[in-house]
């Protein structure tokens, strides 16, 4: 069963009451209701001397049911038809006529040529982009291109607020860019993936990557944020222009260290380090235990350094202050090589800064006793 309209279809009827019409044949110069087709529905008008009725009916074997009344001379109710001949013809009710076609969000391009209407999908339609319906409860209009995050939910819709890359709370749930201006306490759309156009992108150049701003809520920046700011990649500039700029949106949120799938670093303590645990196949937090320094290179000043065991130096080693802690006997009693910045190593010390060598010291010990 289909809805069928046909031109110049008109018959007469003498039916009385509220029931199915018995059709008595086509009026001269018109077609019969057979043009509608057996079992199909059509819009009809019944016209009497003072009575009239417009509705939707089903044609079958020279009869027309009165399935739905759309309007009538009885205030929209089905008529009780009085005696006499009435005209019955195919019509198109005014309330079922499309007088204009529009696309408020510009997702459909409407082109009319004569009686032909062409509907084509625009670049901003859901066929090209992924959008999410949201609610604005921020207290102010969210303008087109504003970066937003999911801040709650109401009426089975997520609520959104301006995103800011200063904390996990205002950046981790970054959803996308407002598709078109969204007034306060209104529902609208956020573009999650795809094109948002007609923006002012004159501050950038084509192909530049844009990130969520850590300074101004809801805006983007070409400067890549670093810790402690949060990194959220939002879009690429497809066209730099002061009025008709284009952004390709694809949000990629950065991660906290403890959000990586092979890192177990919840609740770390100050000074902890990450170490790999082969039994769990995870990087885990551990206390920073003091170990052995096997090699030190470069130049600089180190204070409060404790050395145990043998210390071997290549190049100059300058020590300031008191050198303490050498054992009186045992393995760590010898300094095997010292380069002096003043004085000399000598068997006949003369200056206060001179150091005697081991041969001279052993001779003194043998002569005078240890």
Secondary structure, 3 states (H helix, E strand, C coil): CCECCCCCEEEEECCCECCCEECCCECCCCECHHHCCCCCEEEEEEECCCCEEEEEEEEECCEECCCEEEEECCCCCCCCECCCCEEEEECCCHHHCCCCCCCCCCCEEEEEECCEEEEEECCCCCCCCEEEEEEECCCCCECCCCEEEEEEEECCEEEEEECCCCCCCCCCCEEEEECCCECCCEEEEEEEEEEEEEECCCCCCCCCEEEECCCCCCCEECCCCCCCCCCEEEEEEEECCCCCEEEEEEEEECCCHHHCCCEECCCCCCCCEEEEECCCCEEEEECCCCCCCCCCCCCCCCCCCCCCCCCCCCCCCCCCCCCCCCCCCCCCCCCCCCCCCCCCEECCCCCCCCEECHHHHHHHHHHHCC
